[in-house]
Amino acid sequence: MSMTIYVANLPDSATEQDVQSLFNTFGKIESVKLITDSETGKPSGFGFIEMEEEAANKAIKELDDTEFQGQKLQVNQARGRSTNR
């Protein structure tokens, strides 16, 4: 079963390849999606990584609050979207 990881505080210079390389050490990645501002196209500083649940849990434990390209990452399990808009 797969899990989606939320990663925040990504540097503007980080690419999907950079993030994939970081998470690859924990297991096979199904997808990486970095979010950009819809109006400017600039990075929003967060993204989502989908990977096997056991590997995802290990990545969360090992990468949360660690430095990546000069920024301290926030890494945790993604929560579903809120329908209270």
C-alpha positions in Angstrom: 0.0 0.0 0.0 1.3 3.5 -0.8 1.4 6.6 1.3 1.6 10.3 0.4 4.2 12.4 2.2 3.9 16.2 2.5 7.2 18.0 2.5 7.4 21.7 3.3 10.0 24.4 3.5 11.6 23.3 0.2 14.1 25.8 -1.2 13.0 27.6 -4.4 16.0 26.0 -6.2 14.8 22.4 -5.5 13.7 20.4 -8.5 11.5 17.3 -8.6 14.7 15.4 -9.5 16.5 16.8 -6.4 13.6 15.7 -4.1 13.4 12.3 -5.8 17.1 11.7 -5.2 16.6 12.6 -1.5 13.7 10.2 -1.0 15.1 7.4 -3.2 17.4 6.2 -0.5 14.3 5.1 1.5 12.6 3.1 -1.2 10.8 3.2 -4.6 9.0 6.4 -5.3 5.7 6.3 -7.2 5.5 10.1 -7.8 6.9 13.5 -6.9 4.9 16.7 -7.3 6.3 20.0 -6.3 3.6 22.7 -6.1 4.0 26.0 -8.0 2.0 29.3 -7.7 -0.7 29.1 -10.4 -0.3 32.8 -11.3 3.5 33.3 -11.2 4.7 29.7 -11.8 7.2 30.2 -9.0 7.8 27.4 -6.5 5.5 27.4 -3.5 8.0 25.7 -1.2 6.1 22.4 -0.7 5.3 19.2 -2.5 4.0 15.6 -2.3 5.9 12.3 -2.6 4.0 9.0 -3.0 5.8 5.9 -2.0 5.3 2.5 -0.3 4.0 2.9 3.2 7.0 1.3 5.1 9.5 3.3 3.1 7.4 6.5 3.5 7.3 6.1 7.3 11.1 5.6 7.4 11.6 8.7 5.2 9.4 10.8 7.4 11.2 9.7 10.5 14.7 10.3 9.0 14.1 13.5 7.0 11.8 15.6 9.2 13.6 18.6 10.6 16.8 17.9 8.6 18.6 20.4 6.3 18.2 20.2 2.5 19.9 22.7 0.3 20.2 25.2 3.2 16.6 24.8 4.5 15.2 22.8 7.4 12.5 20.5 6.0 9.1 19.6 7.5 8.2 16.1 6.5 5.0 14.3 7.5 2.2 12.1 6.2 -0.1 14.1 4.0 -3.7 14.6 5.2 -6.7 14.6 2.9 -8.0 17.8 1.5 -10.5 19.7 3.7 -14.0 20.0 2.2 -14.8 23.1 4.4 -14.1 25.8 1.9 
